[in-house]
Amino acid sequence: MSRRLVFWLIGGGVVAVVAWAAFKPAGAQADKSGPGGRPTVVALVDSKLQDVPVRYEAQGTVTALNSVELRPQVASTIREVHLKEGQDVQKGQLLFTLDGRNDVTKVDQSAADLAQAEAQLADAERNLVRAKEMVRQNFVSQSAVDTAQSTADSQRAAVVAKRAALNSAKVGLSYQSLTAPFAGRAGAIDVHPGSLVQPGSTAPLVTLTQLDPIAVSFTLPQAELPRLLAAQQSGKIPAQALLDQNGTLDGKLTFIDNTVDAASGTIRLKAEFANPKRQLWPGAYVRIAVDLGTDKNAVILPVGALQTGPEKQFVYQVGPDQTVQPRDIRLSRIFTLEGKQYAVVAGLEAGAKVVAEGGQNLRPGGKVTEAKPGGKNDGKSGGKGGPQAQVADAQASH
């Protein structure tokens, strides 16, 4: 036998061994999870019926119920500033005084004109009384009474006009004093005594923001709109602001927008909270939860049991012969109970045994065996790290 022939025989043997090594493990692995093959070690769970509180959480933005930029209504100069930056103020508290000496003079002049008109009216009414008395005694004609009556009516109208002028002057004077329209917190102040201010200026004198109560604006999927409206009809909808360090602040839902955002498919909502300790601050982000009643007799499963297919979600249901078949389900929502996440599903009856962990490498008709509590996987279940690692991968994929 020549060396060349020996070389070709050895080379062909090596190729055959490599091909066998490449294809045999794949076939063996397929047999393990297929019908009649070696069972895959998985964790199983029974679906349960349970009354589940309907609670939705969303990221919200703290917004003030009232925020106003104070601006002057007349051109004048600042005479006195009665507050400091960042100060809490009460409704009606005096904030700024402008130079109103000219308006004070107008008020005084109008008051004097009114007093004069009232004196003239009193004289005209006395003359009218005398004229009527003289007519009864036939000392004057009726025309004298008519003249006196006309004079009195004219003076009465003059009094009304002068009183209106006085009120107008008082309104003008009131523009020289700026008060807080509601209780809140003052922002930055960019004016000082002597500063010239006028209507239409770019910068306000100060921005006043209400902090108590305060609101949180957030959104929920439009699919929850019917439940939101039904809960609103039945009464107050409780809400909670989830603060740092596990603190909460109780409030209520006060606003459901009248349109759905077509771009995002969400509905805008607003909840109101008492905020005496200033735990919520305008512009800050906060997690908010809304309670919408209870789902009676809901079918629940651990989130790890859910599998995602090309078109829909499903679970592997275990039959009496310990084989698995996919069962299409519809996920309603996910909630947390005692630190664990559960899914509310439709399309699965209560008491169904499904694969909770280790279902990533299963195939329809594959046999399974239940992992012993606290036991170790032998590594032959067809997935890396056994059921626990597979569940971590499944939750990451969701």
C-alpha positions in Angstrom: 0.0 0.0 0.0 1.5 3.3 -1.0 1.9 6.3 1.3 -0.6 8.3 -0.8 -3.3 5.7 -0.3 -2.6 5.5 3.5 -2.8 9.3 3.6 -6.2 9.3 1.9 -7.6 6.6 4.1 -6.6 8.4 7.3 -8.0 11.7 6.0 -11.3 10.1 5.1 -11.6 8.6 8.6 -11.0 11.9 10.3 -13.7 13.6 8.2 -16.2 10.8 9.1 -15.5 11.2 12.8 -15.9 15.0 12.7 -19.2 14.6 10.8 -20.5 12.1 13.3 -19.5 14.3 16.2 -21.2 17.3 14.6 -24.6 15.7 13.9 -25.1 13.1 16.6 -25.4 15.6 19.6 -28.0 17.6 17.8 -30.1 14.5 17.2 -29.7 13.4 20.7 -30.6 16.8 22.0 -33.8 16.8 19.9 -34.7 13.4 21.2 -34.5 14.6 24.9 -37.3 17.1 24.5 -39.3 15.3 21.9 -42.0 12.6 22.4 -40.5 9.5 23.9 -37.2 11.2 24.6 -35.5 11.9 27.9 -37.8 14.2 29.9 -36.7 17.8 30.4 -36.5 18.9 34.1 -38.8 21.9 34.6 -40.6 23.7 37.4 -44.4 23.5 37.3 -47.2 25.6 38.7 -51.0 25.5 38.7 -52.9 28.5 37.5 -55.1 30.0 40.2 -58.3 31.9 40.6 -57.9 35.0 42.8 -59.5 38.4 43.4 -56.8 40.8 42.2 -56.8 44.5 43.0 -56.6 46.6 39.8 -53.7 48.8 40.3 -51.8 50.7 37.6 -48.5 52.4 38.0 -47.1 55.1 35.7 -44.4 57.7 35.6 -45.9 61.2 36.2 -44.8 64.8 36.3 -45.6 67.1 39.2 -47.6 70.1 38.1 -48.9 73.1 40.0 -52.7 73.6 40.1 -52.1 77.3 39.8 -49.1 79.3 38.6 -49.2 82.9 37.6 -46.8 85.5 36.4 -47.5 88.9 38.1 -47.2 91.8 35.8 -48.2 95.5 36.2 -51.3 96.8 34.5 -50.1 100.4 34.4 -46.8 102.0 33.7 -45.2 103.1 37.0 -42.2 102.7 39.2 -41.7 100.2 42.1 -42.1 102.0 45.4 -41.7 99.0 47.7 -41.2 95.2 47.5 -43.0 93.4 50.3 -41.6 89.8 49.8 -38.4 87.9 49.4 -37.5 85.3 46.8 -38.7 81.8 47.6 -41.1 83.1 50.3 -44.4 81.4 51.0 -47.3 83.9 50.7 -51.0 83.9 51.6 -53.9 84.8 49.4 -54.4 88.5 49.4 -51.0 89.3 50.8 -49.5 92.6 49.5 -46.5 91.8 47.3 -45.6 95.1 45.5 -46.5 98.7 45.9 -46.1 101.1 42.9 -45.9 104.8 42.8 -49.6 105.7 42.9 -49.5 109.4 44.0 -51.2 110.5 40.8 -54.0 108.0 41.3 -54.4 109.0 44.9 -55.0 112.6 43.7 -57.6 111.3 41.1 -59.4 109.5 43.9 -59.5 112.6 46.1 -60.7 114.8 43.2 -63.5 112.3 42.3 -64.5 112.1 45.9 -64.8 115.9 46.1 -66.8 116.0 42.9 -69.2 113.4 44.3 -69.6 115.3 47.5 -70.5 118.5 45.5 -73.0 116.6 43.3 -74.6 115.1 46.4 -74.9 118.6 48.0 -76.6 120.0 44.8 -78.9 117.0 44.7 -80.0 117.7 48.3 -80.7 121.3 47.5 -82.7 120.3 44.4 -84.8 117.9 46.4 -85.5 120.6 49.0 -86.6 123.0 46.2 -88.9 120.3 44.8 -90.6 119.8 48.2 -91.2 123.5 48.5 -92.5 123.8 45.0 -95.0 121.0 45.6 -96.2 122.7 48.8 -96.7 126.0 47.1 -98.7 124.4 44.3 -101.1 123.0 46.9 -101.5 126.5 48.3 -101.9 127.9 44.8 -98.9 130.3 45.1 -97.1 128.9 42.0 -98.2 127.1 38.8 -97.6 123.4 38.1 -94.7 124.4 35.7 -92.7 125.4 38.7 -93.0 121.9 40.2 -92.0 120.4 36.8 -88.9 122.5 36.7 -87.9 121.6 40.2 -88.5 117.9 39.5 -86.3 118.1 36.4 -83.5 119.8 38.3 -83.6 117.1 41.0 -83.6 114.3 38.5 -80.6 115.9 36.7 -78.7 116.2 40.0 -79.5 112.6 40.9 -78.0 111.4 37.6 -75.0 113.6 38.2 -74.4 111.9 41.6 -74.5 108.5 39.9 -71.9 109.7 37.3 -69.7 111.2 40.0 -69.9 108.0 42.0 -68.9 105.9 39.0 -66.0 108.3 38.4 -64.8 107.8 42.0 -65.0 104.0 41.6 -63.0 104.2 38.4 -60.4 106.2 40.1 -60.2 103.7 42.9 -59.7 100.9 40.4 -56.9 102.8 38.9 -55.4 103.2 42.3 -55.7 99.5 43.0 -53.4 98.8 40.1 -50.6 100.4 42.2 -50.8 97.5 44.7 -50.2 93.9 43.6 -51.5 91.2 45.9 -51.3 87.4 45.8 -54.3 85.8 44.0 -53.8 82.6 45.9 -51.5 81.0 48.5 -48.2 79.8 47.1 -44.5 80.2 46.8 -42.7 83.1 45.2 -40.0 82.6 42.6 -37.2 84.9 41.5 -37.6 88.7 41.8 -35.9 90.8 39.2 -37.1 94.2 40.2 -36.2 96.6 43.0 -37.6 99.9 44.5 -37.3 102.5 41.8 -37.4 100.1 38.9 -39.6 101.2 36.0 -42.3 98.7 35.1 -45.0 98.7 32.4 -47.6 96.5 30.9 -46.4 94.1 28.2 -42.9 93.8 29.7 -41.0 90.6 28.9 -40.1 89.6 32.5 -42.8 89.3 35.2 -42.3 90.9 38.6 -42.5 87.5 40.2 -43.9 84.1 39.4 -46.3 82.7 42.1 -46.8 78.9 42.2 -49.3 77.0 44.3 -47.7 74.0 46.1 -50.6 72.8 48.3 -52.6 71.1 47.0 -50.6 70.0 44.0 -51.2 67.7 41.0 -49.4 64.9 39.1 -50.0 64.6 35.4 -49.5 61.1 33.8 -50.8 58.8 31.1 -52.3 55.3 30.9 -53.0 53.1 27.8 -56.3 53.9 26.1 -57.4 50.3 26.7 -57.9 51.3 30.3 -60.3 54.2 29.5 -63.6 52.2 30.0 -62.4 51.0 33.4 -61.4 54.5 34.3 -64.7 56.0 33.3 -66.6 53.3 35.2 -64.6 53.8 38.3 -65.1 57.6 38.0 -68.9 57.1 37.9 -68.9 54.9 41.0 -67.1 57.5 43.1 -63.6 58.8 44.0 -60.7 57.0 42.4 -57.8 56.7 44.9 -54.3 57.5 43.8 -50.9 57.3 45.5 -47.6 59.1 44.8 -44.8 56.6 45.4 -42.0 58.7 47.0 -38.4 57.7 47.6 -37.5 55.5 50.5 -40.9 53.6 50.1 -42.9 56.6 51.3 -46.3 57.3 49.8 -48.7 60.2 49.5 -52.4 59.6 49.2 -54.6 61.6 46.8 -57.4 61.1 44.2 -57.8 61.2 40.4 -59.4 64.5 39.4 -59.1 64.7 35.7 -59.5 62.4 32.6 -58.8 64.1 29.3 -61.5 64.3 26.7 -59.3 63.0 23.9 -56.9 60.1 23.4 -53.5 60.9 22.1 -53.5 59.3 18.6 -49.7 59.3 18.4 -49.1 57.3 21.6 -52.4 55.6 22.2 -52.6 57.0 25.7 -55.1 59.0 27.7 -53.9 62.0 29.9 -54.8 62.0 33.5 -54.2 64.1 36.6 -54.3 63.3 40.3 -54.4 65.8 43.1 -52.6 65.5 46.4 -52.4 67.5 49.7 -48.8 68.7 49.9 -48.3 70.5 53.3 -44.8 69.1 53.7 -43.7 70.0 50.2 -42.9 66.4 49.3 -44.0 67.0 45.7 -42.3 69.8 43.7 -43.4 71.2 40.4 -41.5 69.7 37.5 -40.2 66.7 39.3 -40.9 63.1 38.2 -42.7 60.8 40.5 -44.1 57.3 40.2 -47.9 57.2 40.6 -50.4 54.4 41.3 -54.1 54.4 40.6 -56.5 51.9 42.2 -59.5 50.9 40.0 -61.3 48.3 42.0 -60.8 44.5 41.9 -60.8 41.8 39.2 -63.0 39.1 40.6 -61.9 35.4 40.0 -59.0 36.4 37.8 -56.7 33.6 36.5 -53.1 34.3 37.5 -49.7 32.8 36.8 -46.1 33.7 37.6 -44.7 36.0 35.0 -41.9 33.4 34.3 -44.5 31.0 32.8 -45.3 33.3 29.9 -43.7 32.5 26.5 -43.6 34.9 23.5 -44.3 33.4 20.1 -44.2 35.1 16.6 -47.7 36.5 16.9 -48.9 36.0 20.5 -48.0 34.9 23.9 -48.5 31.3 25.2 -47.8 28.9 28.0 -46.7 25.3 27.9 -49.5 23.3 29.5 -48.7 19.9 30.9 -51.0 17.0 30.1 -51.7 13.8 32.1 -48.9 12.0 30.2 -46.4 14.6 31.2 -46.1 16.0 27.7 -46.4 19.7 27.0 -48.5 21.6 24.4 -48.6 25.4 23.8 -51.7 27.1 25.0 -52.4 30.6 23.6 -53.2 33.2 26.2 -54.0 36.9 26.4 -52.0 38.9 28.9 -54.3 41.4 30.7 -51.7 43.0 33.0 -48.9 42.3 35.4 -49.0 43.0 39.1 -46.8 42.5 42.1 -47.8 40.3 45.1 -45.5 39.8 48.1 -42.5 40.9 46.1 -43.2 38.5 43.1 -44.6 39.4 39.7 -47.8 37.7 38.5 -49.7 37.9 35.2 -53.5 38.1 34.9 -54.3 36.0 31.7 -57.3 35.0 29.7 -57.7 31.8 27.7 -56.5 29.4 30.4 -58.7 27.7 32.9 -58.0 27.7 36.6 -56.0 24.7 37.9 -54.2 24.1 34.7 -50.6 22.8 35.2 -48.1 24.8 33.2 -44.4 25.1 33.0 -43.2 27.9 35.2 -39.4 27.6 34.7 -37.3 25.9 32.1 -39.6 26.2 29.1 -37.2 27.9 26.7 -36.0 24.7 24.9 -39.3 22.8 25.0 -41.1 21.7 21.9 -44.8 20.7 21.5 -45.2 17.1 22.6 -42.0 17.1 24.6 -41.9 15.2 27.8 -41.1 16.9 31.1 -40.4 16.0 34.7 -40.9 18.3 37.6 -37.8 19.5 39.4 -37.6 18.6 43.0 -37.8 21.6 45.4 -34.3 22.6 46.4 -32.8 20.0 44.1 -30.0 20.5 41.6 -30.5 20.1 37.9 -28.2 17.5 36.2 -27.5 19.8 33.4 -29.3 17.6 30.8 -32.6 19.5 30.6 -31.5 21.2 27.4 -30.8 24.7 28.7 -27.8 26.4 30.3 -27.8 26.5 34.0 -31.1 24.6 34.4 -34.6 26.1 35.1 -33.5 29.1 37.2 -31.1 30.4 34.5 -33.8 29.8 31.8 -36.4 31.8 33.8 -34.0 34.7 34.1 -33.6 34.6 30.3 -37.3 34.4 29.8 -38.0 37.4 32.0 -35.3 39.4 30.3 -36.8 38.6 26.9 -40.2 39.9 28.1 
